[in-house]
Amino acid sequence: MTELSIRPEEIRDALDSFVQSYEPGAASREEVGRVTDAGDGIAHVEGLPSAMTNELLQFEDGTLGLALNLDVHEIGVVVLGDFAGIEEGQTVKRTGEVLSVPVGDDFLGRVVDPLGNPIDGLGEIKSEQRRALELQAPTVVQRKSVHEPLQTGIKSIDAMTPIGRGQRQLIIGDRQTGKTTVAIDTIINQKRNWESGDPDAQVRCIYVAIGQKGSTIASVRGTLEEAGALEYTTIVAAPASDSAGFKYLAPYTGSAIGQHWMYQGKHVLIVFDDLSKQAEAYRAVSLLLRRPPGREAYPGDVFYLHSRLLERCAKLSDDLGHGSMTGLPIIETKAGDVSAYIPTNVISITDGQIYLQADLFNANVRPAIDVGVSVSRVGGAAQIKAMKSVAGRLKLDLAQFRAMEAFAMFASDLDPASRAQLARGARLVELLKQPQ
């Protein structure tokens, strides 16, 4: 019978190889959820108790989703991509990351989707820096009062409702009244500042297209390129063919790109065209996620949807590099009703509004700005002295002319003073007309 011999070196080698082959990650626990139902760009997932708000989740086919609703037993997820392959019973994993987008100067001259991916066929955008979509707006002590003018190149705006850097100025009006044209003209007018090469004068522009036709977005890009304005402009596109989740996220993507430049001490102009379509997309997402509807079926936090977005537009203090981000949100009204739910929400958030009237537009007054309703609450502090002295009484004279014009329609005979005022008002209207 062979005697059993114990060799210590063999035991030591075996223990060494066992310890070296140990992988800590192999024994770690991983939360896995399952899709309970999916459709219309939305999925409900159960089994991820530690998921965070706005965390990115990964579906079985690699598609990403955004955790928007955190209920007791399930999570409401907005699918960020093609949702046709997502079915009930598929597994979902956490990524541990919140939604962020790449940022940097490489975005100038490009057209990207709400996730920061290029869609203009000009190749990949190489950027190592990223910025979260949901970040706190600058605090009160981090801001500075608006005091620098942002010239739009539109005489009636620069004279009567001036805009300052860091201001939020609403452009509101019915469809087909020239709202987008005013915003695009403002972007094109920054070309001379860009060509000056002065960092304090240059303004980087971002145009966020929400729920528009693809042909319209292509037309805007072509207009900017033809005018030489595309080199300092980024277009964030969420066309009508995109899911509601992308239309909801697009403005936050644009503001994240702009905030990156603002905190570098640069000046940014961002156009949201338009926020009424974002509100409708958010309403669709909220109803699909079974959130309780409120007025006009909008969710209760629709005001916060726009306030947290527009509060990111600011003029930063000198300690933070005195950068600025000027916001031009656009709202479409129905039959000139500026007292509707979403328009009044955004009017209360912004620092003034430019109201474009359909009657003036149809009367060939372009831009069709209604002087009586339009106002700039902080832009006057940024207006240069020469413009102030020239345009001092202009707004009052035009408002009086509009009132006098309405009464003159019913008068058979007018005194000489009234006729002189009407003649002067008509000349002022012609003076302020500009081709669009």
Wavefront OBJ file of the C-alpha trace (Angstrom):
o trace
v 0.000 0.000 0.000
v 1.452 3.353 -1.077
v 2.061 5.775 1.743
v 0.255 9.152 1.355
v 2.782 11.971 1.314
v 1.883 15.654 1.794
v 3.948 18.138 -0.161
v 3.615 21.683 1.259
v 4.927 23.312 -1.926
v 2.070 21.784 -3.984
v -0.534 23.080 -1.533
v 1.102 26.514 -1.550
v 1.149 26.651 -5.370
v -2.495 25.592 -5.555
v -3.525 28.290 -3.074
v -1.461 30.892 -4.941
v -3.084 30.112 -8.287
v -6.559 30.154 -6.682
v -5.967 33.571 -5.104
v -4.522 35.004 -8.315
v -7.486 33.804 -10.370
v -9.957 35.545 -8.050
v -11.948 38.300 -9.806
v -13.889 40.636 -7.468
v -16.291 41.677 -10.240
v -17.254 38.095 -11.041
v -19.076 37.692 -7.745
v -20.697 41.159 -7.673
v -24.467 41.496 -7.702
v -26.129 43.181 -10.659
v -29.658 44.511 -10.715
v -31.646 43.230 -13.671
v -35.128 44.424 -14.526
v -37.757 43.192 -16.944
v -39.987 45.043 -19.382
v -43.644 44.748 -18.377
v -45.020 46.666 -21.369
v -43.670 48.887 -24.149
v -44.939 51.078 -26.951
v -44.961 54.627 -28.378
v -41.405 55.280 -27.214
v -42.189 54.359 -23.595
v -41.414 51.219 -21.569
v -42.398 50.190 -18.050
v -39.737 48.202 -16.206
v -39.911 46.323 -12.905
v -37.062 45.007 -10.763
v -34.592 47.910 -10.553
v -35.104 49.226 -6.993
v -31.873 51.286 -6.888
v -32.305 53.150 -10.187
v -31.888 56.949 -10.090
v -33.949 59.662 -11.739
v -32.544 60.481 -15.210
v -30.313 57.387 -15.085
v -29.500 55.679 -18.365
v -30.799 52.111 -18.626
v -29.764 49.566 -21.265
v -32.251 47.245 -22.934
v -31.481 43.746 -24.188
v -30.776 44.911 -27.765
v -28.403 47.685 -26.618
v -30.928 50.536 -26.907
v -30.674 53.123 -24.140
v -33.544 54.480 -22.083
v -34.008 57.327 -19.600
v -35.572 56.598 -16.197
v -38.172 59.352 -15.819
v -40.819 57.889 -13.484
v -39.818 56.118 -10.256
v -42.868 54.341 -8.845
v -43.006 51.824 -6.003
v -43.107 48.712 -8.173
v -41.950 49.879 -11.611
v -39.992 52.507 -13.531
v -41.292 54.593 -16.432
v -38.589 54.729 -19.110
v -38.341 56.980 -22.176
v -36.678 54.977 -24.963
v -33.813 56.897 -26.593
v -33.753 55.289 -30.006
v -35.681 52.737 -32.029
v -38.300 51.144 -29.769
v -39.625 48.647 -32.344
v -37.441 45.807 -30.986
v -38.346 46.278 -27.306
v -40.856 43.680 -26.122
v -42.421 42.503 -22.898
v -40.169 40.189 -20.864
v -36.832 41.518 -22.137
v -34.122 42.267 -19.580
v -33.011 45.791 -18.654
v -29.762 46.727 -16.889
v -28.589 49.828 -15.065
v -25.599 51.789 -16.356
v -25.056 53.893 -13.235
v -24.716 57.032 -15.408
v -26.994 60.034 -15.800
v -27.799 61.337 -19.277
v -25.051 63.591 -20.663
v -24.003 64.928 -24.065
v -20.589 65.709 -25.591
v -19.708 69.420 -25.724
v -16.989 71.612 -27.238
v -16.021 73.823 -30.173
v -16.199 70.857 -32.572
v -19.984 71.288 -32.537
v -19.794 74.628 -34.373
v -21.105 74.285 -37.920
v -22.711 70.893 -37.242
v -26.236 69.460 -37.037
v -26.741 66.994 -34.169
v -29.584 65.019 -32.611
v -30.678 65.413 -28.949
v -28.020 62.884 -27.862
v -25.215 64.886 -29.498
v -24.764 62.488 -32.432
v -24.072 64.172 -35.817
v -26.822 63.771 -38.424
v -25.404 65.996 -41.188
v -23.211 63.326 -42.808
v -19.985 65.272 -42.184
v -18.325 62.639 -40.032
v -17.907 61.987 -36.340
v -17.572 64.776 -33.766
v -14.542 64.091 -31.584
v -15.048 65.505 -28.108
v -13.694 64.199 -24.822
v -15.763 66.561 -22.669
v -19.322 65.777 -21.637
v -21.953 67.706 -19.711
v -25.029 66.403 -17.893
v -28.388 67.547 -19.265
v -29.898 68.204 -15.843
v -27.616 70.693 -14.100
v -28.458 73.464 -11.658
v -28.823 76.934 -13.181
v -26.463 79.681 -11.948
v -27.397 80.939 -8.480
v -28.271 84.550 -7.654
v -24.747 85.389 -6.429
v -23.217 83.833 -9.558
v -25.129 86.225 -11.819
v -24.604 89.805 -12.892
v -27.216 92.266 -14.104
v -27.704 92.517 -17.866
v -25.720 95.509 -19.154
v -24.253 94.573 -22.569
v -26.388 94.903 -25.729
v -26.977 92.014 -28.127
v -27.688 93.623 -31.493
v -30.289 91.754 -33.540
v -29.923 93.863 -36.695
v -33.701 94.441 -36.657
v -34.340 98.173 -36.208
v -37.676 97.908 -34.421
v -36.277 95.442 -31.855
v -32.971 97.214 -31.199
v -34.804 100.545 -30.830
v -37.986 99.662 -28.898
v -37.478 96.247 -27.254
v -33.678 95.955 -26.932
v -32.080 92.665 -25.898
v -29.071 92.392 -23.583
v -26.574 89.566 -23.236
v -27.902 87.080 -20.697
v -31.524 88.119 -21.225
v -34.433 85.783 -22.015
v -36.655 87.411 -24.628
v -39.750 85.546 -25.786
v -40.801 85.666 -29.455
v -44.527 84.945 -29.572
v -47.165 84.965 -32.290
v -49.435 82.899 -34.513
v -48.075 80.514 -37.116
v -46.607 82.093 -40.254
v -45.959 85.517 -38.702
v -42.158 85.511 -39.032
v -41.057 84.221 -35.606
v -38.317 81.934 -36.931
v -37.202 84.637 -39.374
v -36.584 87.100 -36.522
v -34.476 84.495 -34.692
v -32.489 83.508 -37.809
v -31.851 87.180 -38.687
v -30.492 87.685 -35.162
v -28.086 84.756 -35.622
v -26.934 86.064 -39.022
v -26.370 89.540 -37.532
v -23.667 88.118 -35.241
v -21.427 87.458 -38.269
v -19.544 90.770 -38.053
v -18.772 90.166 -34.360
v -17.512 86.671 -35.182
v -15.260 87.907 -37.980
v -13.751 90.547 -35.675
v -11.865 87.785 -33.836
v -12.459 89.542 -30.486
v -13.481 86.897 -27.880
v -15.498 89.502 -25.945
v -17.476 90.398 -29.081
v -17.931 86.927 -30.612
v -21.265 85.186 -30.011
v -21.654 81.441 -30.525
v -25.169 80.532 -31.642
v -27.315 77.439 -31.046
v -30.549 76.800 -32.929
v -32.786 74.123 -31.378
v -35.442 72.866 -33.822
v -38.279 71.034 -32.027
v -40.984 69.158 -33.905
v -40.381 70.855 -37.261
v -40.418 69.259 -40.693
v -37.075 67.897 -41.829
v -37.256 70.077 -44.950
v -37.718 73.188 -42.772
v -34.625 72.355 -40.701
v -32.638 71.750 -43.906
v -33.845 75.125 -45.222
v -32.691 76.889 -42.023
v -29.287 75.223 -42.309
v -29.028 76.290 -45.953
v -29.948 79.893 -45.079
v -27.293 80.047 -42.359
v -24.676 78.472 -44.628
v -25.462 80.864 -47.469
v -25.102 83.852 -45.122
v -21.810 82.539 -43.710
v -23.344 82.106 -40.258
v -23.102 78.315 -39.984
v -19.435 78.419 -38.919
v -20.404 79.807 -35.491
v -23.760 78.009 -35.163
v -24.796 74.584 -33.880
v -28.178 73.119 -34.866
v -29.834 70.637 -32.488
v -32.585 68.928 -34.475
v -35.538 66.924 -33.164
v -37.799 66.800 -36.256
v -41.467 65.863 -36.274
v -40.576 62.272 -37.206
v -38.665 61.788 -33.915
v -40.301 60.302 -30.835
v -41.774 62.573 -28.147
v -38.841 61.775 -25.855
v -36.329 63.335 -28.260
v -38.454 66.495 -28.659
v -38.613 66.778 -24.867
v -34.812 66.452 -24.495
v -33.653 68.641 -27.414
v -33.785 72.049 -25.606
v -31.796 70.652 -22.667
v -29.150 69.341 -25.071
v -28.820 72.783 -26.640
v -28.578 74.497 -23.247
v -25.928 71.991 -22.061
v -23.766 72.786 -25.110
v -24.295 76.510 -24.497
v -23.570 76.322 -20.760
v -20.209 74.726 -21.514
v -19.197 77.823 -23.498
v -20.806 80.215 -21.017
v -18.744 78.884 -18.097
v -15.628 79.306 -20.249
v -16.302 83.063 -20.312
v -17.766 83.070 -23.842
v -21.023 84.576 -25.111
v -23.828 82.358 -26.424
v -27.164 82.967 -28.163
v -29.634 80.070 -28.064
v -32.942 79.879 -29.954
v -35.656 77.383 -28.895
v -37.993 76.902 -31.883
v -40.433 76.274 -30.421
v -41.216 75.507 -26.767
v -44.946 74.950 -27.326
v -44.048 71.797 -29.284
v -41.744 70.699 -26.445
v -44.636 71.134 -23.999
v -46.871 69.005 -26.240
v -44.173 66.309 -26.438
v -43.779 66.364 -22.643
v -47.563 66.055 -22.295
v -47.532 62.978 -24.547
v -44.672 61.402 -22.562
v -46.369 62.156 -19.231
v -49.711 60.701 -20.303
v -48.003 57.544 -21.588
v -46.204 57.276 -18.235
v -49.643 57.534 -16.543
v -48.917 60.773 -14.730
v -52.059 62.589 -13.542
v -53.096 65.238 -16.093
v -53.885 68.841 -15.172
v -55.095 71.848 -17.144
v -55.380 71.099 -20.888
v -54.049 67.584 -20.020
v -50.564 68.991 -19.313
v -48.822 67.490 -16.256
v -48.541 69.530 -13.078
v -44.827 70.260 -13.550
v -45.056 71.749 -17.058
v -44.132 75.181 -15.629
v -40.985 73.663 -14.106
v -40.231 72.103 -17.506
v -39.637 75.570 -18.969
v -38.470 77.471 -15.883
v -35.513 75.179 -15.205
v -34.551 75.422 -18.873
v -34.756 79.207 -19.259
v -33.145 79.948 -15.881
v -29.897 78.593 -17.338
v -29.712 81.678 -19.544
v -27.750 84.232 -17.537
v -25.009 86.824 -17.442
v -22.308 85.377 -15.159
v -20.367 87.393 -12.599
v -16.766 88.489 -13.172
v -15.543 85.772 -10.771
v -16.935 83.111 -13.137
v -15.501 84.667 -16.301
v -18.393 87.085 -17.194
v -19.739 84.728 -19.892
v -23.376 84.910 -20.958
v -26.132 82.860 -22.548
v -28.986 84.791 -24.156
v -32.214 82.874 -24.736
v -34.776 83.470 -27.492
v -37.615 81.008 -26.805
v -40.387 80.908 -29.399
v -44.037 80.179 -28.579
v -46.795 79.668 -31.141
v -50.216 81.050 -30.191
v -53.642 80.023 -31.473
v -55.699 82.873 -32.974
v -53.583 85.476 -31.182
v -54.457 84.197 -27.701
v -51.461 85.262 -25.584
v -53.393 84.444 -22.382
v -53.423 80.669 -23.005
v -51.748 78.255 -20.578
v -48.275 77.732 -22.082
v -47.850 81.321 -23.406
v -48.616 82.854 -19.989
v -46.255 80.380 -18.319
v -43.335 81.369 -20.547
v -44.199 85.100 -20.445
v -43.920 84.967 -16.641
v -40.507 83.239 -16.839
v -38.880 85.476 -19.466
v -37.586 89.068 -19.248
v -39.864 90.389 -21.971
v -41.643 89.402 -25.164
v -41.759 90.364 -28.823
v -45.335 89.858 -30.045
v -45.768 89.324 -33.787
v -49.291 90.065 -34.995
v -50.899 88.283 -37.936
v -52.871 91.395 -39.041
v -49.679 93.449 -39.339
v -47.951 90.606 -41.190
v -50.830 90.367 -43.667
v -50.701 94.172 -44.097
v -47.098 93.741 -45.308
v -45.558 95.250 -42.159
v -42.437 93.121 -41.699
v -41.326 92.372 -39.022
v -44.910 92.376 -37.746
v -44.126 93.553 -34.194
v -47.052 94.786 -32.097
v -45.458 97.645 -30.169
v -48.256 97.893 -27.603
v -47.893 94.309 -26.342
v -44.125 93.869 -26.837
v -41.830 94.804 -23.952
v -38.229 94.331 -22.803
v -37.962 94.487 -19.013
v -34.166 94.540 -18.658
v -32.863 95.296 -22.152
v -33.115 99.065 -21.652
v -30.146 98.911 -19.289
v -28.075 97.376 -22.089
v -29.077 99.846 -24.808
v -26.310 102.176 -26.001
v -26.787 105.920 -25.381
v -26.910 106.842 -29.072
v -29.795 104.420 -29.668
v -31.590 105.636 -26.536
v -31.482 109.257 -27.665
v -32.695 108.444 -31.187
v -35.408 105.962 -30.196
v -36.551 107.661 -26.991
v -40.146 108.491 -28.022
v -40.398 106.010 -30.867
v -42.349 103.338 -28.995
v -44.820 105.839 -27.522
v -45.372 107.531 -30.899
v -46.032 104.209 -32.629
v -48.426 103.040 -29.902
v -50.359 106.337 -30.165
v -50.411 105.986 -33.958
v -51.948 102.496 -33.734
v -54.658 103.773 -31.369
v -55.325 106.851 -33.528
v -55.427 104.700 -36.672
v -58.160 102.523 -35.183
v -60.320 105.560 -34.323
v -59.632 107.301 -37.645
v -61.398 104.484 -39.477
v -64.729 105.719 -38.049
v -64.071 109.487 -38.251
v -65.341 111.500 -41.206
v -63.202 114.556 -40.520
v -59.986 114.922 -38.511
v -58.316 118.004 -37.086
v -54.873 118.995 -38.462
v -53.004 117.716 -35.373
v -54.532 114.246 -35.732
v -53.775 114.167 -39.466
v -50.175 115.155 -38.756
v -49.866 112.419 -36.138
v -51.246 109.820 -38.561
v -48.866 110.959 -41.307
v -45.892 110.810 -38.931
v -46.929 107.353 -37.700
v -47.243 106.043 -41.271
v -43.720 107.307 -42.031
v -42.376 105.615 -38.879
v -43.970 102.313 -39.904
v -42.341 102.530 -43.345
v -39.013 103.480 -41.738
v -38.992 100.366 -39.543
v -39.873 97.919 -42.331
v -37.080 95.508 -43.255
v -36.926 92.725 -45.853
v -37.026 89.246 -44.342
l 1 2 3 4 5 6 7 8 9 10 11 12 13 14 15 16 17 18 19 20 21 22 23 24 25 26 27 28 29 30 31 32 33 34 35 36 37 38 39 40 41 42 43 44 45 46 47 48 49 50 51 52 53 54 55 56 57 58 59 60 61 62 63 64 65 66 67 68 69 70 71 72 73 74 75 76 77 78 79 80 81 82 83 84 85 86 87 88 89 90 91 92 93 94 95 96 97 98 99 100 101 102 103 104 105 106 107 108 109 110 111 112 113 114 115 116 117 118 119 120 121 122 123 124 125 126 127 128 129 130 131 132 133 134 135 136 137 138 139 140 141 142 143 144 145 146 147 148 149 150 151 152 153 154 155 156 157 158 159 160 161 162 163 164 165 166 167 168 169 170 171 172 173 174 175 176 177 178 179 180 181 182 183 184 185 186 187 188 189 190 191 192 193 194 195 196 197 198 199 200 201 202 203 204 205 206 207 208 209 210 211 212 213 214 215 216 217 218 219 220 221 222 223 224 225 226 227 228 229 230 231 232 233 234 235 236 237 238 239 240 241 242 243 244 245 246 247 248 249 250 251 252 253 254 255 256 257 258 259 260 261 262 263 264 265 266 267 268 269 270 271 272 273 274 275 276 277 278 279 280 281 282 283 284 285 286 287 288 289 290 291 292 293 294 295 296 297 298 299 300 301 302 303 304 305 306 307 308 309 310 311 312 313 314 315 316 317 318 319 320 321 322 323 324 325 326 327 328 329 330 331 332 333 334 335 336 337 338 339 340 341 342 343 344 345 346 347 348 349 350 351 352 353 354 355 356 357 358 359 360 361 362 363 364 365 366 367 368 369 370 371 372 373 374 375 376 377 378 379 380 381 382 383 384 385 386 387 388 389 390 391 392 393 394 395 396 397 398 399 400 401 402 403 404 405 406 407 408 409 410 411 412 413 414 415 416 417 418 419 420 421 422 423 424 425 426 427 428 429 430 431 432 433 434 435 436
